[in-house]
Amino acid sequence: MNYIPRWLEMRFGEVFKSHPVIVLTGPRQVGKSTLLEHANFFKGWRYLTLDDPEALDQAKEDPKGLLWEDKPTIIDEAQRCPELLLTVKYLVDKTESRRKFVISGSGNVALRKAPRETLAGRAKYLHLTGFSFREMHGSPVSGVLDEILSGREVGDSRVKTNADIARAIWRGSLPGVALASNEKIALERLSGYTDTYIQRDIQDLVNIRHPQNFRRLMTALAAATGWESVQDELSKVCGETRTNVSRYISLLKETNLLYELKGYTAKNERAYKQSKYFWFDSGSACFLAGVYSVDELSRTHTKGRYMENFILQQILSWASLELVSPEIFYWKPKAQESEVDFVLSLAKRTIGIEVKSAGRITFGDTKQMREFLKSHSEVSKGIIVYSGDRIYPVASNIYAVPWAAL
């Protein structure tokens, strides 16, 4: 296979200087196993997967025997046997050089909780997202977000790409879908992902009495991606109690399938705090909402909403590489018709990000961002992400940035 290196690889060497164990999480099918089997960093490591029935049986009955070889070891699909982590802890503490392990699995609640309890002080969590657009095309890790957050001035430049924004949104970030040879195969994989990896995996975690109601909830959340969601309304749509809706949303968040953004407020400011929800992947969101082709997405009035979801994916991919996790909000004041899609805070620097599907940005398009900057002195700069190909300053401290540059 033609392996595409992942940006997260740069973090492994840094983390092992301070922690003997890395816990690699992320939704199913984002490429965790592929990374662990093909990344240059892990050449010479022993690779075990508990998808192998024999390895799983030994993990349960003879864990020390399974891990007898004194060399760095990868344990993939570790959520199948969380008790194996007790042996990992023992071997890390017993060896003078603190033997190194990577523990990997899907966004399973059990896997996320078990290492915190068993490997406290020994493990560092890293999260793998789906492909960002720039990552998939082999671009350097450092990009325009790093430049702007570092306070550097961003010059006028072009971003070369032949990619179509609607196709990129509809394909999303799952490697198997994004790299599919045609749209039919991509659609089949999206369908299989939804049926197999979302509904069935979640059914394994919690007893869902009415799976059809759960599917309706996912459809409603996907159709309303980027909107403020009221749980009472979601309850009516899917036919579940408000308590169950809240429980299912928490489960989708715990399994890394749904992201929650809170409203950004300054002191004494009257602004919305209600949660917005986004899917981890714009392709899955489109499929769940019944948008089954690029042409449908291009025609629909909801394209802008899924473009927001796609841009959030790029931000989350970038954020997964930071030593300190950035905070991400949205801003919507109650007193006026303004909104900034994303507010990104990192290391005492805060910037605003708006998303527009237009192919050109003018000074008039910056009105909402100018209002945001004017009322928030702690915010240093603003970005308008758009469908064009040129990075340029469009107003004081506000830059137009092509979608393919994030």
Secondary structure as the mmCIF struct_conf table of DSSP 4:
data_model
#
loop_
_struct_conf.conf_type_id
_struct_conf.id
_struct_conf.beg_label_comp_id
_struct_conf.beg_label_asym_id
_struct_conf.beg_label_seq_id
_struct_conf.end_label_comp_id
_struct_conf.end_label_asym_id
_struct_conf.end_label_seq_id
TURN_TY1_P TURN_TY1_P1 TRP A 7 LEU A 8
HELX_RH_AL_P HELX_RH_AL_P1 GLU A 9 PHE A 16
TURN_TY1_P TURN_TY1_P2 LYS A 17 SER A 18
BEND BEND1 PRO A 20 PRO A 20
STRN STRN1 VAL A 21 THR A 25
TURN_TY1_P TURN_TY1_P3 ARG A 28 GLN A 29
BEND BEND2 VAL A 30 GLY A 31
HELX_RH_AL_P HELX_RH_AL_P2 LYS A 32 HIS A 38
HELX_RH_3T_P HELX_RH_3T_P1 ASN A 40 PHE A 42
TURN_TY1_P TURN_TY1_P4 LYS A 43 GLY A 44
STRN STRN2 ARG A 46 THR A 49
TURN_TY1_P TURN_TY1_P5 LEU A 50 ASP A 51
BEND BEND3 ASP A 52 ASP A 52
HELX_RH_AL_P HELX_RH_AL_P3 PRO A 53 GLU A 61
HELX_RH_AL_P HELX_RH_AL_P4 PRO A 63 LEU A 66
TURN_TY1_P TURN_TY1_P6 LEU A 67 LEU A 67
BEND BEND4 GLU A 69 GLU A 69
BEND BEND5 LYS A 71 LYS A 71
STRN STRN3 THR A 73 ASP A 76
BEND BEND6 GLU A 77 GLU A 77
HELX_RH_3T_P HELX_RH_3T_P2 ALA A 78 ARG A 80
TURN_TY1_P TURN_TY1_P7 PRO A 82 GLU A 83
HELX_RH_AL_P HELX_RH_AL_P5 LEU A 84 LYS A 94
BEND BEND7 THR A 95 THR A 95
TURN_TY1_P TURN_TY1_P8 GLU A 96 SER A 97
STRN STRN4 PHE A 101 SER A 104
BEND BEND8 SER A 106 GLY A 107
HELX_RH_AL_P HELX_RH_AL_P6 VAL A 109 THR A 118
BEND BEND9 LEU A 119 LEU A 119
TURN_TY1_P TURN_TY1_P9 ALA A 120 ARG A 122
STRN STRN5 ALA A 123 HIS A 127
BEND BEND10 GLY A 130 GLY A 130
HELX_RH_AL_P HELX_RH_AL_P7 PHE A 133 MET A 136
TURN_TY1_P TURN_TY1_P10 HIS A 137 GLY A 138
BEND BEND11 VAL A 141 VAL A 141
HELX_RH_AL_P HELX_RH_AL_P8 VAL A 144 LEU A 149
TURN_TY1_P TURN_TY1_P11 SER A 150 GLY A 151
HELX_LH_PP_P HELX_LH_PP_P1 ARG A 152 ASP A 156
STRN STRN6 SER A 157 ARG A 158
HELX_RH_AL_P HELX_RH_AL_P9 ILE A 165 ARG A 171
BEND BEND12 SER A 173 SER A 173
HELX_RH_AL_P HELX_RH_AL_P10 PRO A 175 ALA A 178
TURN_TY1_P TURN_TY1_P12 LEU A 179 LEU A 179
BEND BEND13 SER A 181 ASN A 182
HELX_RH_AL_P HELX_RH_AL_P11 GLU A 183 GLY A 192
HELX_RH_PI_P HELX_RH_PI_P1 TYR A 193 ARG A 200
HELX_RH_AL_P HELX_RH_AL_P12 ASP A 201 LEU A 205
BEND BEND14 VAL A 206 VAL A 206
BEND BEND15 ARG A 209 ARG A 209
HELX_RH_AL_P HELX_RH_AL_P13 PRO A 211 ALA A 223
TURN_TY1_P TURN_TY1_P13 ALA A 224 GLY A 226
BEND BEND16 TRP A 227 TRP A 227
STRN STRN7 GLU A 228 GLU A 228
HELX_RH_AL_P HELX_RH_AL_P14 GLN A 231 CYS A 238
TURN_TY1_P TURN_TY1_P14 GLY A 239 GLY A 239
HELX_RH_AL_P HELX_RH_AL_P15 ARG A 242 GLU A 254
TURN_TY1_P TURN_TY1_P15 THR A 255 ASN A 256
BEND BEND17 LEU A 257 LEU A 257
STRN STRN8 LEU A 258 GLY A 263
HELX_LH_PP_P HELX_LH_PP_P2 TYR A 264 TYR A 264
TURN_TY1_P TURN_TY1_P16 LYS A 267 ASN A 268
STRN STRN9 ALA A 271 ALA A 271
STRN STRN10 LYS A 276 TRP A 279
BEND BEND18 PHE A 280 PHE A 280
HELX_RH_AL_P HELX_RH_AL_P16 SER A 282 LEU A 288
TURN_TY1_P TURN_TY1_P17 ALA A 289 GLY A 290
BEND BEND19 SER A 293 SER A 293
HELX_RH_AL_P HELX_RH_AL_P17 VAL A 294 ARG A 299
BEND BEND20 THR A 300 THR A 300
TURN_TY1_P TURN_TY1_P18 HIS A 301 THR A 302
HELX_RH_AL_P HELX_RH_AL_P18 LYS A 303 ALA A 319
TURN_TY1_P TURN_TY1_P19 SER A 320 LEU A 321
BEND BEND21 LEU A 323 VAL A 324
HELX_LH_PP_P HELX_LH_PP_P3 SER A 325 PRO A 326
STRN STRN11 GLU A 327 TRP A 331
STRN STRN12 PRO A 333 PRO A 333
BEND BEND22 LYS A 334 GLU A 337
STRN STRN13 VAL A 340 LEU A 346
TURN_TY1_P TURN_TY1_P20 ALA A 347 LYS A 348
STRN STRN14 ARG A 349 VAL A 355
BEND BEND23 GLY A 359 GLY A 359
HELX_RH_3T_P HELX_RH_3T_P3 PHE A 363 THR A 366
HELX_RH_AL_P HELX_RH_AL_P19 LYS A 367 SER A 375
TURN_TY1_P TURN_TY1_P21 SER A 377 GLU A 378
STRN STRN15 VAL A 379 TYR A 386
BEND BEND24 SER A 387 ASP A 389
STRN STRN16 ARG A 390 ALA A 395
TURN_TY1_P TURN_TY1_P22 SER A 396 ASN A 397
STRN STRN17 ILE A 398 PRO A 402
HELX_RH_3T_P HELX_RH_3T_P4 TRP A 403 ALA A 405
#
